[in-house]
Amino acid sequence: MNARVKVVHLEFDEFASTTRAISDGGVFIVVEEQDVESWIRYSVTVQVQGLPIPVPVVSMEIVRRTNDGYGLTFSDG
């Protein structure tokens, strides 16, 4: 499933991205120009954008980086 998402780190920044994969354990987001390598192991919030209904904000952790994006895992908050 591909979805537009907003990723927010409360102390540093926020950016928009697109998911490439969503699973029970987390998501992979495509990031072309944003450099958040230093965010590895940081907690962020993620919210799906562009839907006609309210969507919850989900707590996640950035756990890996590839050439084209980041892997995030769901966290308890």
C-alpha positions as semicolon CSV with decimal commas, in nm:
position;residue;x (nm);y (nm);z (nm)
1;M;0,000;0,000;0,000
2;N;0,131;0,341;-0,093
3;A;0,017;0,637;0,115
4;R;0,130;0,993;0,171
5;V;0,252;1,044;0,526
6;K;0,380;1,324;0,746
7;V;0,680;1,230;0,963
8;V;0,752;1,452;1,264
9;H;1,041;1,458;1,508
10;L;0,932;1,699;1,779
11;E;1,280;1,844;1,843
12;F;1,419;1,858;1,490
13;D;1,192;1,874;1,187
14;E;0,905;1,730;0,989
15;F;0,875;1,616;0,630
16;A;0,633;1,454;0,388
17;S;0,699;1,115;0,233
18;T;0,532;0,820;0,063
19;T;0,516;0,468;0,199
20;R;0,641;0,185;-0,017
21;A;0,555;-0,098;0,220
22;I;0,337;-0,137;0,527
23;S;0,339;-0,444;0,751
24;D;0,232;-0,547;1,100
25;G;0,575;-0,441;1,227
26;G;0,624;-0,108;1,054
27;V;0,655;0,088;0,733
28;F;0,915;0,176;0,473
29;I;0,908;0,537;0,357
30;V;1,063;0,669;0,037
31;V;1,290;0,967;0,098
32;E;1,468;1,123;-0,196
33;E;1,636;1,437;-0,069
34;Q;1,572;1,447;0,304
35;D;1,876;1,350;0,510
36;V;1,763;1,212;0,843
37;E;2,045;0,961;0,883
38;S;2,117;1,109;1,224
39;W;1,759;1,024;1,321
40;I;1,832;0,647;1,330
41;R;1,691;0,512;1,658
42;Y;1,495;0,833;1,714
43;S;1,125;0,833;1,789
44;V;0,897;1,008;1,543
45;T;0,526;1,035;1,479
46;V;0,370;0,937;1,149
47;Q;0,027;1,029;1,016
48;V;-0,132;0,931;0,686
49;Q;-0,232;1,239;0,487
50;G;-0,500;1,313;0,229
51;L;-0,784;1,094;0,356
52;P;-1,139;1,228;0,402
53;I;-1,151;1,099;0,762
54;P;-0,937;1,177;1,069
55;V;-0,634;0,948;1,091
56;P;-0,449;0,875;1,417
57;V;-0,093;0,986;1,476
58;V;0,125;0,678;1,529
59;S;0,448;0,660;1,732
60;M;0,735;0,497;1,541
61;E;1,112;0,457;1,554
62;I;1,347;0,497;1,259
63;V;1,549;0,175;1,254
64;R;1,731;0,159;0,920
65;R;1,834;0,358;0,615
66;T;1,871;0,251;0,254
67;N;1,963;0,446;-0,059
68;D;1,601;0,542;-0,119
69;G;1,436;0,560;0,220
70;Y;1,395;0,458;0,581
71;G;1,251;0,164;0,770
72;L;1,038;0,250;1,071
73;T;0,896;0,020;1,335
74;F;0,586;0,079;1,546
75;S;0,658;0,175;1,906
76;D;0,461;0,212;2,225
77;G;0,499;0,587;2,223
